[in-house]
Amino acid sequence: MKAALKKIISDILVSEFSDNAIEFSIETPPNESLGDFACNVAMVAAKKLKSKPRDLAEKIKGALSAKSELIESIDIAGPGFLNIRLKKSCWIQALKQIADAKSKFGASSLFKGKKAMVEFVSANPTGPLHVGHGRNAVVGDVLGNLLKAVGYDVVKEYYVNDGGIQINTLGKSVWFRMKELKGETIEFPPEAYQGDYIKDIASDVLAENRDFSGKSEADVIFELGTEAGNRILEEIKADLANTGIIFDTYFFESTLYKEKKVDVALAELAEKKLTYTKDEALWLQSTSYGDDKDRVLIKSDGHYTYLTPDISYHRDKFARGFDLLVNVWGADHAGYVPRLKAALNGLGYPVENLHVALIQMVALIKGGELLSMSTRKAQYETLEAVVKTVGRDIARYFFMMRSYQSQLDFDVELATKQSSENPVFYLQYAHARICSIFAKAAEEQKSTGYWPTYEEAFVNELDLPEEINLAKLALSYPSLIELAAQELAPHRVAFYTLDLARAFQSYYDKARADERYKALSGSSEKIKARLFLLGCIRQVLQNSLSILGVSAPEKM
């Protein structure tokens, strides 16, 4: 409805004022008493159209009232806001959009023809994914779904750090465990990975009876690190698949070195005089582009810092023609963002098209107690274990229950409850309950189809305040999707879905005391109208749950 109203006002600006280049907004007022929508068009257009805001508001109000059959009333508030209330009938009529579009309702072509990449998880293949990775994974996956819904051609990518010091440390960890398993007394390095999975890998290698005698220890460690990394990556892929996440592409850091892309990036930085040598190290002059200090690219020992391949990787991303780049990183990488953008800015890339979503920590709570976590010491709850305990749907929704900019308390006890306290149970039960109403209607032959076709008579049959509010909420879904995509705020979809389920449940519960709210009572026309409304609510629940990657069961 918001989009339809905006087009009507835009047409008025053209027909009445010969201007089609004025940007204005239409918002939902915080207080329902102010109307259905508030528009600032008179305030933003007054100067250009050489008019006082309130005078212009009066002119637009008159034109809008005369040209639109949707309008119930328009009030002018403050310096010139238009508070617009639509006729109740138009909300019911507009439900036909949902019935026609079905699973595509909410999708738009806003960014059709644009390409977007969402790079997320990108955990080093040195150990299992933990619950913190899970939040990163689900946020990235839902962001990709959102961007696709508004027209982007989306690629979901995992960047595999297989060329850095971590893989060497992984190889050492396996090598030392192998020695230990053979009975040698080993002082295990504190920087090594200490999880049981390292022992499992070491044990498997020993079982193969391989001969390493002709190789140097460095070569053995490299070989073990590569093999272990590949094995762990396959396990990571399996964990992600069990969480409902499938990546389109995996980009390996090692390809940057094999294809000399790091060398090319460094040469380009040098050509643009963005690097200099100091203390036998190569530095990036990042302060020239907003960073708080210059950063090292090549250390005095000749090794690259993390920043160097990352610059090369992002050059590659831009070279692949993406209009929007979204990186989903942990909040501990916040300080890393300015230096990366400084380098890309210096190289002439549109850094405004690079957005970094910084994911705050997950606190896992079991039995009312907070679990402490340490990745290197393997003191954490794996994503696999969490999904196995609570289920994919609940895990995914719980990771979306808060904005990723806020710390999340993941309460396992709450997640396993099958009651209305559990938000996932609640919203899935709302969908299943609507399905049960349709099943009962079919049994009683009160429905001519799984979802009655829209009839104009429904306008007169659906007149309860809760029915109008349900229609408004369902029809706000497309605007919600566009807003969530533009703000990169996937939690908005989780909040909305629960709000819609609650609104339906409140409507349904009133049937216990009031016959007017019973879906399958009254005249055949009344029943068809209610079933049509409930079919629309069910469809929007399905669509929003699909964005979240959560199933919509018909029975529970």
C-alpha positions, 0 to 999 in steps of 0.5 A: 500500500505504501508503494501505491500511495507513493506513486499516486503522490508522485503522479500528483507532483507531475500533473499539478506541479510538473516535477517528478524529481522530488524525493520524499518519504512515506512512513508508518506513524508511531501512533495509530491515531495519527493515521495509516501513513505520514508523508513529508512531501510538502516539507521537502518540496516547498523550497523547490516549488516556491511555496510554504510547506503548509500551503503546499500540503493543502494543495496536495491534500486536495489533489490527493483526496480528489484523485484517490478512492483509497483515501478516508481522510487527510490531516495536516500536522505540524509544519506540513506533514500529511497524515493519511488514513485509508478506507478500510475497504482498500485494505481488504481489496489489497489482499488480492495482491498476496493471493495473486503473488503467493510465494513471490509476495514481498519480492521486488525488482528494486535492484534488478540487474545488480550483483551482490556478494555476501561473504560470511563465516570464512572461519579458518579450517583449523577446527569445528564451527562453534556457536559464534560461527553459527550466528555469523553463518545464519546472519550471512545466509539471511542477508543473502536471501533478503538481497535476492528478494529485492532483485539482486543477483546474489553470490554467497561466498566462503573465503578459505584461509588456507595460505596463512600461518594458521594452517602451519600451526594446524600441521604442527598440532597434528604432528605433535599429537602423532608423536605423543600417540607414538609414546614420545614425551611432548611439550605441546606448544601453547599456540597449537590447537588442542581439541580432541579433533586434532587427536582424531586426525593424528590417529587416522594418519598413524593408522595409514602407516605413512612413511615420512622418513624422506621428508623434512619436518617442515614439509611434513608439517605443511603436508599435514596442515593441508590435509587436516585443513581440507578434512576440517573444511569438509566437516565445516561444509557438512555442519553448515548444510545441517544448518541449512546453509549452502555456499555458491562459491568457496574462494581459497586464499592460496589461489591469490598466491598461485595466480600472483594476485598479491604481487599485482596488488602490492605493485599497484599500491607501490605505483600509486605511492601508497607504500613505503619501507621502514624498519625493514618492513613494507608499510601501507600509508593508510593514514592518507585515507582515514585510518588512525595509523599506517599498517604493515603489509610485509613484516621484517621477516618477509611474511605477509600480514593478514591485510595484504591478501585481504586487499588482493581478495577484495580487488578480486571481488570488485573485478568480478563486477559486484555492485554490492559487497557485504562482509559478515565479520566478528565484532573483534574485526571492527578496527580492521575495517578502516585499514582495508577500506583505506587501501581500497580507497587508495586504489580507486575502488568504490568503498561505499559499496563495501559494507561490513556487518560486525557480529556481536558475541553469542553467550550460550546459556545452559541450565541458567549458567553461562558457558565460557569459550576459547577457540584455541583451547577447544572450550566451546559448544560446537554448532553441530551440537547446538543444531543437534540439540535444538533443531535447525529451525530453532537454531536459525531463528534464535540466531536472528532474535536480536540485531547482530549489533547486540550481544545474543544470549542463546538460552538452550533451555528455552530453545528446547521448550515446546510451548508459547515461551519458545518463539519458534514454536509459537510462530510455527504453531500459528502457521500449523493452526491456520492449516488445521482450519483449512483442513477442517473447512475441507472436511465440513465442505465449507470451502470450495478450495484450499484457498478461496478466490478473492471476491469483492463481497469480502470487503463487507464481510471482513470488518472487524478491527482485528481483521483490518489490522491483520490485513494491514500487517500482512500488506506491510511485508513488502515494505519491511523486506525492502527496508531490511535489505537496504539497512542490512537488518535481517533481524527485522524479518524475525521480529515481523514474523513473530508480530504477525503470528501474535496478531493472528493468535490474538484474533484466533483466541477471541473466538472462545468468547465471541462468535464473530471471530470463529473462522468456520461459523456464520454464512458461507460468504463470511466463512469464505472471506475469513478463509481468504484472509487466513490464507493470506496470513498463512502465505506471508508467514510462509514467505517470511519464514522462507527468508529466515530459512525456517520451515512452515509445518502444516501439523505440530 
